[in-house]
Amino acid sequence: MKILIFGGSGQLGHELIKRGFDLNFELVSPVQSEVDVTNPAQVLSFTKRIKPSVVINCAAYTAVDKAESEREEAFHINCEGAKNVAIAAAKTNARVIYISTDYVFPGEVRRPLLETDAPHPINVYGESKLAGELVTLDQAGGKALIVRTSSLFGKKGINFVATMIRLFQTQKVVKVVSDQQMCPTWAGWLAEVLLDLVRINTTGIVHASCKGAISWYDFASAILESIQPHVPEARAVLEAVTTSEFARPAKRPVYSALDGTKLAGLIGRPAMTWEEGLRSYLIDIEIMDSTK
Ligand SMILES: NC(=O)c1ccc[n+]([C@@H]2O[C@H](COP(=O)([O-])OP(=O)(O)OC[C@H]3O[C@@H](n4cnc5c(N)ncnc54)[C@H](OP(=O)(O)O)[C@@H]3O)[C@@H](O)[C@H]2O)c1
């Protein structure tokens, strides 16, 4: 099966390409200089040339705080780009998978969020991703799947785990918010799930994050505990702070865990826990040894 991936150089795209090749999918992933998703003609002509069965759109503007002051750019990539990809997929009779986020939710409901829960973003990034979801569903001729995920960490790119590992070795005190909960998700697991979803041929919306809701502070504690035996330089002291003490341009949902029941039914297995995901990531970046 031929898969066209936009955003293949990103954190998730990197894992997707690695696993896709391992599983013998035929993959094509142009870099941004070859196909800019905001350029409709480029997206359409490339898609027509490749004739994929499925298009996975991982291309995104992901700078959550910067988006507050770069609204137009965020919408340009996350919504206009998504529209171009969905139209190209529809014109070539391909299915399209758009990767979205837990940040489409406001975080007011204190239980894992269902696909049927109403989205209501509280920051520009979330608004632009919700707009991307809607335009994808609208333009893809009934052949769109929206996969919402959360708090990704993968080998390539900057993410919370990589940042913590660096700070634990370079700072005396590391402050992390303790009043926001989410599901940290290993990008390697999500990539495997996406390839399952490619084969299953489903449409609509599905939530896909590792299992277990945790605060950023507790997650940081787990990271520190996991790496300390392997990284003796990781000697920082962790300090819990509240959201109001840790001012950032973009508001974050207080609780944005995603419910994995629908996904488990589709792929026939429960999601990996975030603990397993963290361990797999630490093995992947060679901090932990897979035999221990
Ligand atoms: N990271 C998270 O914690 C998180 C959480 C929930 C959902 N998501 C969603 O998951 C998806 C993947 O995220 P990620 O962390 O892998 O993102 P990422 O590492 O920031 O990668 C974004 C990718 O999009 C590409 N891109 C940006 N603008 C483009 C354009 N105009 N044309 C073509 N390609 C463009 C980038 O290419 P260059 O390398 O050339 O810039 C890169 O390959 C996104 O849809 C994101 O919204 C992420």
The ligand as an SDF file (V2000), in Angstrom:
LIG
                    3D

 48 52  0  0  0  0  0  0  0  0999 V2000
    4.1860   17.5840   19.5090 N   0  0  0  0  0  0  0  0  0  0  0  0
    3.1360   17.3490   20.2800 C   0  0  0  0  0  0  0  0  0  0  0  0
    3.2380   17.3060   21.5130 O   0  0  0  0  0  0  0  0  0  0  0  0
    1.7880   17.1340   19.6490 C   0  0  0  0  0  0  0  0  0  0  0  0
    0.6910   16.8920   20.4840 C   0  0  0  0  0  0  0  0  0  0  0  0
   -0.5650   16.6780   19.9000 C   0  0  0  0  0  0  0  0  0  0  0  0
   -0.6920   16.6930   18.5260 C   0  0  0  0  0  0  0  0  0  0  0  0
    0.3740   16.9390   17.7430 N   0  0  0  0  0  0  0  0  0  0  0  0
    0.1860   16.9520   16.2950 C   0  0  0  0  0  0  0  0  0  0  0  0
    0.9360   15.8830   15.7610 O   0  0  0  0  0  0  0  0  0  0  0  0
    1.4200   16.2200   14.4670 C   0  0  0  0  0  0  0  0  0  0  0  0
    2.9070   15.9850   14.3930 C   0  0  0  0  0  0  0  0  0  0  0  0
    3.5520   16.7780   15.3860 O   0  0  0  0  0  0  0  0  0  0  0  0
    5.1360   16.8020   15.5310 P   0  0  0  0  0  0  0  0  0  0  0  0
    5.4410   16.9750   16.9750 O   0  0  0  0  0  0  0  0  0  0  0  0
    5.7190   15.6700   14.7620 O   0  0  0  0  0  0  0  0  0  0  0  0
    5.4580   18.1700   14.7900 O   0  0  0  0  0  0  0  0  0  0  0  0
    6.8800   18.7530   14.3600 P   0  0  0  0  0  0  0  0  0  0  0  0
    7.9830   17.9420   14.9040 O   0  0  0  0  0  0  0  0  0  0  0  0
    6.8190   20.2140   14.6710 O   0  0  0  0  0  0  0  0  0  0  0  0
    6.8800   18.5620   12.7690 O   0  0  0  0  0  0  0  0  0  0  0  0
    6.0840   19.3350   11.9440 C   0  0  0  0  0  0  0  0  0  0  0  0
    6.3400   18.9160   10.5300 C   0  0  0  0  0  0  0  0  0  0  0  0
    5.5490   19.7570    9.6710 O   0  0  0  0  0  0  0  0  0  0  0  0
    6.3840   20.2170    8.6290 C   0  0  0  0  0  0  0  0  0  0  0  0
    5.8580   21.4600    8.1000 N   0  0  0  0  0  0  0  0  0  0  0  0
    5.6520   22.6320    8.7630 C   0  0  0  0  0  0  0  0  0  0  0  0
    5.1780   23.5510    7.9230 N   0  0  0  0  0  0  0  0  0  0  0  0
    5.0540   22.9560    6.7080 C   0  0  0  0  0  0  0  0  0  0  0  0
    4.6160   23.3880    5.4410 C   0  0  0  0  0  0  0  0  0  0  0  0
    4.1940   24.6280    5.2380 N   0  0  0  0  0  0  0  0  0  0  0  0
    4.6450   22.5080    4.4090 N   0  0  0  0  0  0  0  0  0  0  0  0
    5.0790   21.2420    4.5850 C   0  0  0  0  0  0  0  0  0  0  0  0
    5.5140   20.7680    5.7690 N   0  0  0  0  0  0  0  0  0  0  0  0
    5.4980   21.6210    6.8160 C   0  0  0  0  0  0  0  0  0  0  0  0
    7.7510   20.3550    9.2590 C   0  0  0  0  0  0  0  0  0  0  0  0
    8.7340   20.4290    8.2570 O   0  0  0  0  0  0  0  0  0  0  0  0
   10.1820   21.1130    8.5450 P   0  0  0  0  0  0  0  0  0  0  0  0
   10.9460   20.0760    9.2920 O   0  0  0  0  0  0  0  0  0  0  0  0
   10.7180   21.3920    7.1940 O   0  0  0  0  0  0  0  0  0  0  0  0
    9.9010   22.3530    9.3520 O   0  0  0  0  0  0  0  0  0  0  0  0
    7.7920   19.0590   10.0740 C   0  0  0  0  0  0  0  0  0  0  0  0
    8.1200   17.9820    9.2310 O   0  0  0  0  0  0  0  0  0  0  0  0
    0.9900   17.6670   14.2340 C   0  0  0  0  0  0  0  0  0  0  0  0
   -0.2070   17.6720   13.4980 O   0  0  0  0  0  0  0  0  0  0  0  0
    0.7200   18.2020   15.6260 C   0  0  0  0  0  0  0  0  0  0  0  0
   -0.2320   19.2460   15.6030 O   0  0  0  0  0  0  0  0  0  0  0  0
    1.6100   17.1500   18.2740 C   0  0  0  0  0  0  0  0  0  0  0  0
  1  2  1  0
  2  3  2  0
  2  4  1  0
  4  5  1  0
  4 48  2  0
  5  6  2  0
  6  7  1  0
  7  8  2  0
  8  9  1  0
  8 48  1  0
  9 10  1  0
  9 46  1  0
 10 11  1  0
 11 12  1  0
 11 44  1  0
 12 13  1  0
 13 14  1  0
 14 15  2  0
 14 16  1  0
 14 17  1  0
 17 18  1  0
 18 19  2  0
 18 20  1  0
 18 21  1  0
 21 22  1  0
 22 23  1  0
 23 24  1  0
 23 42  1  0
 24 25  1  0
 25 26  1  0
 25 36  1  0
 26 27  1  0
 26 35  1  0
 27 28  2  0
 28 29  1  0
 29 30  1  0
 29 35  2  0
 30 31  1  0
 30 32  2  0
 32 33  1  0
 33 34  2  0
 34 35  1  0
 36 37  1  0
 36 42  1  0
 37 38  1  0
 38 39  2  0
 38 40  1  0
 38 41  1  0
 42 43  1  0
 44 45  1  0
 44 46  1  0
 46 47  1  0
M  CHG  2   8   1  16  -1
M  END
$$$$
